[in-house]
Amino acid sequence: MAIETLHLSSVVNSPVVDPKGDRLGRVRDVIVRLGDASHPPLAGMVVRIGRRDLFVPMTRVTGLQAGRVELSGDKLSLQRFERRPGELLLARDLQARHLINLQGARLIRANEIELAMADGRWEVVGVDASPRVALRRLLPRAWRAGIPPGTLVDWATIEPFVAHVPSARLRIPYRKLARLHPAQIADLVEAASHEEGEEIIEAVGQDKELEADVFEELDDEHQLEFIDSRSDTEVARLLGTMAPDDAADLIMEMDQERRLPVLTLLPAPQQRKVRALLNYNPETAGGLMSPDFLSLPEGTAVSSALDELRQAKAPTEALATVFATDSDGKVSGTVSVVGLVQAPEGAKLADVIRRDPPHVHADWDLHAVLRKMSDYNLTVAPVMSEDHGHMIGVVTVDDLLELLLPQGWRRDFGMAQPEE
């Protein structure tokens, strides 16, 4: 059995008639209440009768087709329509606006909204983002049927922006965005308008760690855009949850008069790490490194080292390599996590480490670091003090790539562009 479907543009501005076929008014908009349903049901319509916009519940709609809406009875409540909390107007609020397609983490434009009859009720089933279907809103009704459909995006994968509809009292559910990788969320923020981006940041702000991860993925321009409107205390709270090297980079991009006030508000442990990193040129190993890593005495049992890994707070990428130290506290070797997992039962770090590991120094420029890491196939490079007496940080390959790639490369390659 074929599913009965309608384009929203074929309903809006359609005449509304009574059971006898006499015209009562015309459809101004279609109302939906968002909830947990994957395809939200229509709640009613805004109908213009005379000079009034009236609410007509879907229970009064006995016939809905392209270009015609039939109501039961011949009397309507004359109370003016007022939006209730949680209601969205499909044409006014969503059509021709950006929506988030969670499948692939892309922005799409709702050039057409598709409705369908299912289980005896009308529902929103999808969005057509094809530019050509936008003509349906502009062409005479008789010509609209000739416009072929584009690719329908299932509404179950869609999340609308509602920051521009404050009276709806809705926000993007955090649980939906939390399914995405921080880099995907950052792509969405960068592709969105400032208002839309603020709505995304507000949603992920329910999880402070996720918010920090997203900020770390944003380009400098968007990082500064969002912290400019925040107080020093709010910025310090955010920087306190970020990786120290990323926090240091962001502080250096801030206006000079804000740097010290924000820095002094950081938690003491984070402040010490960030101050140390600010002493280095940003385009050297010292400016690029993370001060968080895992080093253990070489006499540590491999099983204990794995336990330490499970509890370590350092960034995941920095934990790809574990560093062993000798009796003097100097780095004596390295071992990958894979090497630890594959080690024989009862082994100690001294039995599985690679002795005299290749390293870099804090004053090395990026090209020197890149050559060293490339020559030795390193994903994590230890940064040693000038006298080789101790290890002061690690450079990870992802941070190196991020600095070497041109600014805005995601947008240049279309990774953050809306699907129009």
C-alpha positions in Angstrom: 0.0 0.0 0.0 1.4 3.4 -1.1 2.1 5.9 1.7 0.2 9.1 1.2 2.7 12.0 1.2 2.4 15.8 0.8 4.9 18.6 0.3 4.6 21.3 3.0 4.6 23.9 0.2 1.4 22.3 -1.3 -0.4 22.8 2.0 0.6 26.3 3.1 -1.7 28.9 1.5 -4.2 26.2 0.6 -7.9 27.1 1.0 -9.7 25.7 4.0 -13.2 24.6 3.4 -16.2 23.3 5.4 -17.9 20.0 4.7 -20.1 21.7 2.1 -17.1 23.0 0.2 -17.6 26.6 1.2 -14.3 28.5 1.8 -13.5 29.5 5.4 -10.0 30.8 5.0 -6.5 29.6 4.1 -3.6 27.8 5.7 -0.9 30.1 7.1 1.2 27.4 8.7 1.4 23.9 10.1 2.1 23.2 13.7 4.2 20.4 15.1 5.3 19.5 18.7 8.7 18.0 18.9 9.2 15.1 21.3 10.7 11.6 21.4 8.9 10.4 18.3 11.2 9.9 15.3 8.5 11.4 13.1 6.6 14.1 15.0 2.9 14.3 14.4 1.1 17.4 13.3 -0.6 19.1 16.1 -2.7 21.5 14.1 -2.7 24.4 11.6 -2.7 28.2 11.7 -5.6 29.3 9.6 -6.2 32.9 8.4 -9.9 33.7 8.5 -10.6 37.3 7.8 -8.0 39.2 9.6 -7.5 36.6 12.3 -5.0 33.8 12.6 -6.8 30.9 14.4 -5.6 27.6 15.7 -7.3 24.5 14.2 -6.4 21.2 15.8 -5.7 18.2 13.5 -8.7 16.5 15.1 -10.9 19.0 13.0 -9.1 18.1 9.8 -11.0 15.5 7.8 -9.3 16.0 4.5 -5.8 17.0 3.7 -4.5 17.2 0.2 -2.4 19.4 -2.0 -4.3 22.7 -2.4 -7.2 21.9 -0.2 -7.9 21.3 3.5 -11.3 20.2 4.7 -12.6 20.7 8.2 -15.4 19.0 10.1 -18.3 21.2 11.2 -18.9 24.8 10.1 -17.9 26.6 13.2 -14.4 27.5 14.5 -13.1 29.0 17.7 -12.4 32.7 17.1 -9.6 32.9 19.6 -6.4 34.2 18.1 -3.6 31.7 17.6 -0.8 32.0 20.2 2.2 29.7 20.1 2.4 27.4 23.1 5.7 26.1 24.6 7.2 23.4 22.5 5.4 24.3 19.3 7.2 24.9 16.0 5.7 26.4 12.9 7.0 24.3 10.0 7.0 27.1 7.3 7.9 30.0 9.5 10.5 28.3 11.8 12.0 25.5 9.7 11.5 25.8 6.0 14.5 27.3 4.2 16.5 27.3 7.4 19.5 25.2 8.4 18.9 21.8 10.2 21.5 19.4 11.5 21.6 16.1 9.7 23.1 13.8 12.4 23.8 11.2 9.8 27.2 12.4 8.6 27.1 15.4 10.8 26.2 18.0 8.1 24.1 21.1 7.9 21.3 20.9 5.4 18.7 23.5 4.3 15.1 22.5 4.6 14.1 23.6 1.1 11.0 21.3 1.4 9.5 19.5 4.3 7.7 16.2 3.6 4.5 15.1 5.4 3.0 11.6 5.3 -0.1 9.8 6.7 0.9 6.9 8.9 -1.2 4.9 11.4 -4.1 7.3 10.9 -2.2 10.6 11.6 -0.1 13.1 9.6 3.6 13.2 10.5 6.7 15.0 9.5 8.7 12.3 7.7 11.7 14.1 6.1 13.4 17.0 4.5 14.4 17.6 0.9 17.5 19.8 0.7 17.7 19.9 -3.1 17.9 23.5 -4.2 15.5 23.0 -7.1 12.6 22.1 -4.8 12.7 25.6 -3.3 11.0 26.7 -6.5 7.8 25.1 -5.2 7.4 28.0 -2.9 7.8 30.5 -5.7 6.1 29.0 -8.7 2.3 29.0 -9.3 0.7 26.0 -7.7 -0.2 24.4 -11.1 3.5 24.3 -12.1 4.8 22.8 -8.8 4.0 19.1 -9.6 6.5 19.2 -12.4 9.5 19.8 -10.1 11.1 16.4 -9.5 12.0 15.5 -5.9 15.6 15.5 -4.6 17.0 13.2 -2.0 14.8 12.8 1.0 16.6 13.0 4.4 14.7 11.0 7.1 13.5 13.3 9.9 14.7 10.6 12.4 18.2 11.8 11.7 17.3 15.6 11.8 17.7 18.0 14.6 16.4 21.6 14.1 17.9 24.8 15.3 15.4 26.7 17.5 17.5 29.5 18.9 15.7 31.8 16.5 12.4 30.7 18.0 12.7 31.7 21.7 9.0 31.3 22.4 9.3 27.6 21.5 11.4 27.1 24.6 13.3 24.2 23.0 17.0 23.5 22.6 19.1 20.9 20.9 19.1 17.7 23.1 22.6 17.1 24.4 22.2 13.4 24.1 22.0 13.6 20.3 25.1 15.7 19.8 27.0 13.5 22.2 26.8 10.7 19.7 29.1 12.7 17.4 32.9 13.1 17.5 34.0 16.5 18.9 35.6 17.2 15.5 32.2 16.7 13.8 30.5 19.0 16.3 33.2 21.6 15.6 32.6 21.3 11.9 28.9 22.0 12.5 29.7 25.0 14.6 32.1 26.4 12.0 29.5 25.9 9.2 26.6 27.4 11.1 25.7 31.0 11.7 26.9 32.5 15.0 23.5 32.1 16.6 23.3 28.5 15.5 26.8 27.9 16.7 26.0 29.3 20.1 23.0 26.9 20.3 25.3 23.9 19.6 27.9 25.1 22.2 25.1 25.6 24.7 23.9 22.1 24.2 27.3 20.4 24.5 28.0 22.7 27.6 26.0 20.2 29.6 29.1 18.0 29.5 32.1 20.2 30.4 34.6 17.7 29.0 32.8 17.5 25.6 32.6 21.3 25.5 36.3 21.5 26.0 37.0 18.8 23.4 34.8 20.7 20.9 36.6 24.0 21.6 39.9 22.3 21.1 38.8 21.3 17.6 37.5 24.8 16.6 39.7 27.0 14.5 41.2 30.2 16.1 38.6 32.5 14.6 35.6 30.6 16.1 37.3 30.0 19.4 37.7 33.8 19.8 34.2 34.5 18.5 32.7 32.4 21.3 34.9 33.5 24.2 34.5 37.2 23.4 31.0 37.1 24.8 31.9 35.2 27.9 33.3 36.6 31.2 36.8 35.9 32.3 35.5 33.4 34.9 33.6 31.5 32.3 36.6 31.4 30.0 38.9 30.3 32.8 36.4 27.5 33.6 36.5 26.3 30.0 40.3 26.6 29.7 40.6 24.6 33.0 39.0 21.6 31.3 41.0 21.8 28.1 44.4 20.2 27.4 47.1 22.5 28.7 48.7 23.0 25.3 45.4 23.9 23.7 44.6 26.2 26.6 48.0 28.0 26.2 47.4 28.4 22.4 43.9 29.9 23.1 45.3 32.3 25.7 47.9 33.5 23.2 45.1 34.3 20.7 43.1 36.4 23.2 43.4 40.1 23.5 46.4 41.0 25.6 44.5 42.7 28.3 42.5 39.5 29.0 45.4 37.1 29.1 46.6 37.7 32.6 43.2 38.0 34.3 42.1 34.7 32.7 45.4 33.0 33.5 45.2 33.9 37.2 41.7 32.4 37.4 42.8 28.9 36.2 43.1 26.1 38.7 46.6 26.0 40.2 47.7 22.8 38.5 46.5 23.9 35.1 47.9 27.4 35.6 51.4 26.0 36.3 51.3 23.9 33.1 50.0 26.7 31.0 52.5 29.3 32.3 55.3 26.9 31.5 54.1 26.3 27.9 53.7 30.1 27.4 57.5 30.4 27.7 58.0 28.7 24.4 57.6 29.9 20.9 54.3 28.4 19.6 56.0 27.0 16.5 58.6 25.0 18.3 58.4 21.6 20.0 58.0 23.4 23.4 55.1 25.4 22.2 53.5 22.4 20.6 54.1 19.8 23.4 51.7 18.5 26.0 53.1 18.3 29.6 50.9 15.3 30.3 52.2 11.8 29.7 52.8 8.5 31.5 56.3 7.6 32.8 57.0 4.7 35.1 60.1 3.1 36.6 61.5 0.5 34.3 61.1 -2.1 37.0 57.3 -1.7 36.9 55.5 -4.9 36.0 53.7 -4.7 32.7 50.4 -5.7 34.4 50.8 -2.7 36.7 51.7 -0.4 33.8 48.4 -1.4 32.1 46.6 -0.6 35.3 48.3 2.9 35.4 47.2 3.4 31.8 43.5 2.7 32.7 43.6 5.4 35.4 45.8 8.0 33.6 44.3 11.4 32.9 46.7 12.4 30.1 45.2 12.9 26.6 44.5 9.6 24.9 46.9 10.3 22.0 49.7 11.0 24.5 49.1 7.6 26.2 49.8 5.6 23.0 53.4 5.4 24.3 54.6 4.7 27.9 58.0 6.0 29.0 60.3 4.1 31.3 62.8 5.7 33.7 66.0 4.4 35.2 67.1 4.6 38.8 68.2 8.3 38.3 64.8 9.2 36.9 66.1 9.6 33.3 64.1 8.2 30.4 65.6 4.9 29.5 63.1 3.7 26.9 59.6 3.6 25.5 57.0 1.0 24.7 53.7 1.2 22.8 50.4 0.2 24.3 50.4 -2.7 21.8 53.8 -3.7 23.1 52.4 -3.8 26.6 49.4 -5.9 25.6 51.6 -8.4 23.7 54.2 -8.7 26.5 54.6 -12.1 28.0 53.1 -12.8 31.4 55.3 -11.6 34.3 57.3 -9.2 32.1 58.6 -5.8 33.4 58.9 -2.6 31.4 62.7 -3.2 31.3 62.0 -6.4 29.3 59.9 -4.8 26.6 61.1 -1.1 26.2 63.0 0.3 23.3 66.3 1.6 24.7 67.7 5.1 23.8 64.5 6.3 22.1 64.6 9.1 19.5 63.6 12.4 21.0 63.3 16.2 20.3 64.2 19.3 22.2 61.9 22.2 23.2 63.6 24.7 20.9 63.4 22.6 17.8 61.3 24.1 15.0 58.4 22.2 13.5 60.3 21.0 10.5 63.0 19.5 12.7 60.3 17.8 14.8 58.5 16.5 11.7 61.7 15.0 10.2 62.5 13.2 13.5 59.0 11.8 13.8 58.8 10.8 10.2 62.3 9.2 10.2 61.5 7.1 13.2 57.7 6.5 12.5 56.8 8.1 15.8 53.3 9.0 16.8 54.5 10.3 20.2 57.9 12.0 20.5 59.4 12.8 23.9 60.6 16.3 24.5 63.9 16.3 26.5 65.5 19.0 28.5 68.7 20.4 26.9 70.9 18.4 29.3 68.9 15.2 28.6 68.3 15.1 32.4 64.6 14.8 32.3 61.6 14.7 30.0 59.4 17.8 29.9 56.6 16.8 27.5 55.5 15.0 24.4 54.6 16.0 20.9 51.9 13.9 19.3 51.4 13.5 15.6 47.9 14.9 15.6 49.0 18.2 17.1 51.8 18.4 14.6 49.5 17.8 11.7 47.0 20.3 13.0 49.6 23.0 13.0 51.1 22.1 9.6 47.7 22.0 7.8 46.5 25.4 6.5 44.0 27.3 8.5 40.5 26.6 7.4 41.4 23.3 5.6 38.2 21.6 6.7 36.1 24.3 4.9 38.5 24.3 1.9 37.8 20.6 1.4 34.1 20.9 2.0 34.1 19.0 5.3 32.1 21.7 7.1 30.1 23.1 4.3 26.3 23.0 4.5 24.4 20.9 1.9 22.3 23.5 0.2 
